[in-house]
Amino acid sequence: MADGPVQRVPARIWFVLPTYRDTASFVLLREAVLRQVAEMPQPIERVSFVVVDDTAGSDPEIEQLGELPDVLVVTPPFNLGHQRAIVFGLRTIRSSLAPTDYVVTMDSDGEDRAEDVPKLIDRLRDDEDRLDMVVVARRTKRSEPFTFRALYVGFVLLFRLLTGTTIRSGNFAAQRGHFVRNAIDHPSFDLCYSSSLIKLKREIVYVPCPRGERLAGESRMGLQSLLVHGVRMMLPFADQIAVRSLIVFAGFLGATIVAGVAFLVSALVFDADFGGTLLALLVVGVSLSFLSLGTFLALFSGFAQSSAAGLKGIEVMAPLPSERST
């Protein structure tokens, strides 16, 4: 955090948005965001949009965005997925950020509503001197089909069970340039942006925001993509999941041993004949417990490490922003 009070001056807002063949939605969202920013009571010096083309340059429609003076298109060398694409964009502009700049991350399809942007910025301005604070949109209402919402509730419960953390937020967040410059190199961000904000245990403030509706086109996020995204959200919490899994399996193992001892004592004291079947089942149960635990931890740790290592350093491969964007 900066020393002493921060001077209140007209601010610059950066919007970092990933897009995958969704240029039409972004154009509409940009117009809506600019209207909302213009109506904010405190002056804004400059608004910049950083669009991460997650098609790796294969979307011809995105070329039209280069004609907009407030838009910078950055192109990763290959498809990253929307979480890692946000991190790519933040790392690309990091050196251009002033400590007091506002940085808003959001989806480009409109489901993160433009009218909620002032809510996030105003909450940051309420604590102008606290440059490490992060304001995150907490979902209060969703517009997806019932099946999706049911799956989402199941995911939230599973996430809570595995990590001990309740998550009700996504990419829609606001922070200061100081926070981005100092935190974005944390390795957890190589795994998942949204859950890493919580994992870092910085000061998180939640602002209730309903989820909006897509502005144009159709979502390309299928069931498989949603499942992959859910797994990636858990990756920054691999240590908590490993510890909780160890406790669960240790408890199961202990219960199996206690049950085995109880049956053995019953056989000796009451001369009961359980035969070899029960013993075999106990041995199989204990073996499967250790096998399952070892397999889970090995696969989960390997996935986490390979995901981070495989994407490390790709920002160096990206083209530098043009001078007009800084």
C-alpha positions in Angstrom: 0.0 0.0 0.0 1.2 3.5 -0.8 2.6 5.6 2.0 0.4 8.5 3.1 -2.9 9.6 1.6 -3.5 9.3 -2.1 -4.2 12.5 -3.9 -7.7 12.5 -5.4 -7.2 13.3 -9.1 -9.2 12.4 -12.2 -8.7 8.7 -12.7 -8.1 6.4 -15.6 -10.1 3.2 -15.9 -8.9 0.2 -17.7 -11.3 -2.5 -18.8 -9.8 -5.9 -19.5 -12.1 -8.3 -21.4 -11.5 -11.6 -23.0 -13.4 -12.4 -26.2 -13.8 -15.4 -28.4 -15.6 -14.6 -31.6 -17.8 -12.2 -29.7 -17.0 -8.8 -31.3 -20.6 -7.8 -31.7 -21.3 -8.2 -28.0 -18.2 -6.2 -27.1 -19.1 -3.3 -29.3 -22.5 -3.0 -27.6 -21.0 -3.5 -24.2 -18.3 -0.8 -24.8 -21.0 1.8 -25.8 -23.0 0.9 -22.6 -19.9 1.2 -20.4 -18.9 4.6 -21.9 -22.4 5.9 -21.1 -22.2 4.7 -17.5 -18.8 6.1 -17.0 -19.8 9.5 -18.4 -22.6 9.7 -15.9 -20.4 9.0 -12.9 -20.3 12.1 -10.5 -16.5 12.2 -10.2 -14.4 12.9 -13.4 -12.7 10.2 -15.3 -9.5 11.2 -17.1 -9.4 8.4 -19.6 -11.1 5.1 -20.4 -9.2 2.3 -22.1 -10.5 -1.1 -23.2 -8.0 -4.0 -23.4 -9.6 -6.8 -25.5 -7.8 -10.2 -25.4 -8.5 -12.0 -28.6 -8.6 -15.6 -27.4 -8.9 -16.9 -31.0 -5.1 -16.2 -31.3 -5.8 -13.9 -34.2 -8.1 -16.1 -36.2 -11.2 -13.9 -35.8 -11.4 -11.5 -38.7 -14.2 -9.4 -37.2 -12.0 -8.3 -34.3 -9.9 -6.2 -36.7 -12.6 -3.5 -36.7 -11.8 -2.8 -33.0 -8.4 -1.5 -34.0 -10.1 1.6 -35.4 -11.5 2.6 -32.0 -9.1 5.0 -30.3 -9.8 3.7 -26.8 -9.4 0.0 -27.6 -6.2 -2.0 -27.5 -6.4 -5.6 -28.9 -3.8 -8.0 -27.5 -3.4 -11.4 -29.1 -2.0 -14.4 -27.2 0.0 -16.9 -29.3 -2.7 -19.6 -28.7 -6.1 -20.1 -27.1 -5.9 -19.7 -23.3 -9.5 -19.9 -22.1 -11.2 -16.8 -20.6 -9.6 -17.1 -17.2 -6.1 -17.2 -18.4 -6.8 -14.6 -21.1 -7.7 -12.0 -18.4 -4.4 -12.6 -16.7 -2.6 -12.3 -20.1 -4.3 -8.9 -20.6 -3.4 -7.7 -17.1 0.2 -8.7 -17.5 0.4 -7.1 -20.9 -0.6 -3.6 -19.5 1.0 -3.9 -16.1 3.8 -1.5 -16.9 1.4 1.1 -18.2 -0.7 1.1 -15.0 -0.4 4.0 -12.5 -0.9 2.9 -8.8 -4.2 4.9 -8.6 -5.7 3.7 -11.9 -8.8 1.6 -11.7 -8.8 -1.8 -13.4 -12.0 -3.6 -14.1 -12.1 -7.2 -15.4 -15.3 -8.5 -16.9 -16.7 -10.7 -19.6 -17.3 -9.1 -23.0 -20.7 -10.7 -23.7 -22.8 -8.4 -21.5 -23.6 -10.9 -18.7 -21.4 -8.6 -16.5 -23.6 -5.6 -16.8 -22.3 -2.1 -17.7 -24.7 -0.5 -15.2 -22.9 -2.3 -12.3 -19.5 -0.8 -13.2 -20.1 2.4 -11.2 -21.0 0.3 -8.2 -17.6 -1.3 -8.2 -15.7 1.9 -8.8 -17.6 3.8 -6.2 -16.9 1.2 -3.6 -13.1 1.5 -4.4 -13.5 5.3 -4.1 -15.0 4.9 -0.6 -11.6 3.7 0.5 -9.4 5.7 -1.8 -6.2 5.2 0.1 -6.5 1.4 0.3 -4.7 0.4 -2.9 -4.7 -3.3 -2.1 -8.5 -3.6 -1.8 -10.4 -5.7 -4.4 -14.1 -5.2 -5.1 -15.9 -8.3 -6.5 -19.4 -8.6 -7.9 -21.4 -11.1 -5.9 -24.1 -12.8 -7.9 -27.6 -12.3 -6.6 -29.6 -13.4 -9.6 -28.9 -15.6 -12.6 -30.6 -15.7 -15.9 -29.4 -19.1 -17.1 -31.7 -22.1 -17.7 -32.7 -24.2 -14.7 -30.3 -27.0 -15.5 -27.4 -24.7 -15.5 -28.4 -23.1 -12.2 -28.9 -26.5 -10.6 -25.4 -27.5 -11.7 -24.0 -24.2 -10.4 -25.6 -24.8 -7.0 -24.0 -28.3 -6.9 -20.6 -26.8 -7.9 -20.8 -24.2 -5.1 -21.6 -26.9 -2.6 -18.8 -29.1 -3.9 -16.4 -26.2 -3.8 -17.3 -25.5 -0.2 -16.9 -29.1 0.7 -13.5 -29.5 -0.9 -11.9 -26.1 -0.1 -13.8 -24.7 2.9 -14.5 -21.6 0.9 -17.8 -20.3 -0.5 -17.5 -18.8 -3.9 -20.3 -16.7 -5.5 -18.3 -14.5 -7.8 -16.6 -14.7 -11.2 -14.4 -12.4 -13.4 -16.3 -9.2 -12.7 -14.0 -7.3 -10.3 -12.4 -3.9 -9.8 -9.0 -3.2 -8.3 -6.3 -0.5 -8.4 -3.2 -0.4 -10.6 -1.1 -0.9 -7.5 -2.7 -4.2 -6.7 -2.4 -5.5 -10.3 1.3 -4.5 -10.6 2.2 -6.2 -7.3 0.0 -9.3 -7.3 -0.6 -10.4 -10.9 2.7 -12.5 -11.0 1.5 -14.7 -8.3 1.6 -18.3 -9.7 -2.1 -19.0 -8.7 -3.1 -16.6 -11.5 -1.6 -19.0 -14.0 -4.3 -21.5 -12.9 -7.5 -19.4 -12.5 -8.1 -15.6 -12.2 -11.4 -15.4 -10.4 -10.6 -17.9 -7.6 -7.0 -16.6 -7.2 -8.4 -13.2 -6.1 -10.0 -15.0 -3.1 -7.0 -17.3 -2.6 -4.6 -14.4 -2.1 -6.5 -13.4 1.1 -6.3 -9.7 0.3 -9.1 -7.5 1.4 -12.1 -8.5 -0.6 -15.3 -6.4 -0.7 -18.4 -7.9 -2.3 -21.0 -5.8 -4.1 -24.3 -7.5 -5.0 -24.8 -7.5 -8.8 -27.3 -9.6 -10.7 -26.0 -11.4 -13.8 -27.2 -9.8 -17.0 -28.1 -11.3 -20.3 -25.9 -11.8 -23.4 -26.0 -8.8 -25.7 -25.6 -10.6 -29.0 -25.0 -14.1 -30.4 -25.0 -17.3 -28.4 -22.7 -18.7 -25.7 -20.0 -21.1 -26.8 -19.5 -22.4 -23.2 -20.7 -26.0 -23.4 -21.0 -28.5 -20.5 -17.5 -29.7 -21.0 -16.1 -26.2 -20.9 -18.1 -25.5 -17.8 -16.7 -28.6 -16.1 -13.1 -27.7 -17.1 -13.7 -24.2 -15.7 -15.0 -25.6 -12.5 -11.9 -27.8 -12.1 -9.6 -24.8 -12.8 -11.3 -22.7 -10.2 -10.3 -25.4 -7.6 -6.7 -25.5 -8.7 -5.5 -22.5 -6.7 -6.9 -24.3 -3.6 -5.0 -27.5 -4.2 -3.3 -27.4 -0.8 -6.6 -27.0 1.0 -8.2 -29.8 -1.0 -5.2 -32.1 -0.4 -5.4 -31.5 3.4 -9.2 -32.0 3.6 -9.0 -35.1 1.4 -6.3 -36.5 3.7 -8.5 -35.9 6.7 -11.5 -37.5 5.1 -9.6 -40.6 3.9 -7.8 -40.8 7.3 -11.2 -40.8 8.9 -12.5 -43.5 6.6 -9.4 -45.6 7.2 -9.7 -45.2 11.0 -13.4 -46.2 10.8 -12.4 -49.3 8.8 -9.8 -50.3 11.3 -12.1 -49.7 14.3 -14.8 -51.8 12.6 -12.2 -54.6 11.9 -11.1 -54.6 15.5 -14.7 -54.7 16.7 -15.5 -57.7 14.6 -12.3 -59.4 15.7 -13.1 -58.9 19.4 -16.6 -60.2 18.8 -15.2 -63.3 17.2 -12.9 -63.9 20.1 -15.2 -63.0 22.9 -18.5 -64.4 21.6 -17.0 -67.1 19.4 -18.7 -65.7 16.4 -17.7 -67.0 13.0 -17.5 -64.3 10.4 -15.3 -66.3 8.0 -12.7 -64.9 5.7 -15.1 -62.8 3.7 -15.2 -59.9 6.2 -11.5 -59.8 6.5 -11.1 -59.7 2.7 -13.6 -56.8 2.5 -11.7 -54.9 5.2 -8.4 -55.4 3.3 -9.9 -54.3 0.0 -11.5 -51.3 1.7 -8.2 -50.1 3.2 -6.3 -50.7 0.0 -8.8 -48.8 -2.1 -8.8 -45.9 0.4 -5.0 -45.5 0.0 -5.1 -46.1 -3.7 -7.9 -43.5 -4.2 -6.2 -40.9 -2.0 -2.8 -41.4 -3.8 -4.3 -41.2 -7.2 -6.4 -38.1 -6.5 -3.5 -36.2 -5.0 -1.1 -37.2 -7.8 -3.5 -36.3 -10.6 -4.6 -33.0 -8.9 -1.1 -31.9 -8.1 0.2 -32.9 -11.6 -2.7 -31.0 -13.3 -2.0 -27.9 -11.2 1.7 -27.9 -11.9 1.5 -28.7 -15.6 -1.2 -26.0 -16.1 1.0 -23.3 -14.6 4.3 -24.5 -16.1 2.9 -24.9 -19.5 1.7 -21.3 -19.8 4.6 -19.6 -18.0 6.2 -16.8 -19.9 3.9 -16.6 -22.9 3.5 -12.8 -22.4 7.0 -12.5 -23.8 5.7 -13.9 -27.1 2.9 -11.3 -27.3 3.2 -8.2 -29.4 3.8 -5.0 -27.4 0.9 -2.5 -27.1 1.0 0.4 -29.6 2.0 3.8 -28.3 -1.5 5.2 -28.6 -2.8 2.8 -25.9 -0.4 3.9 -23.2 
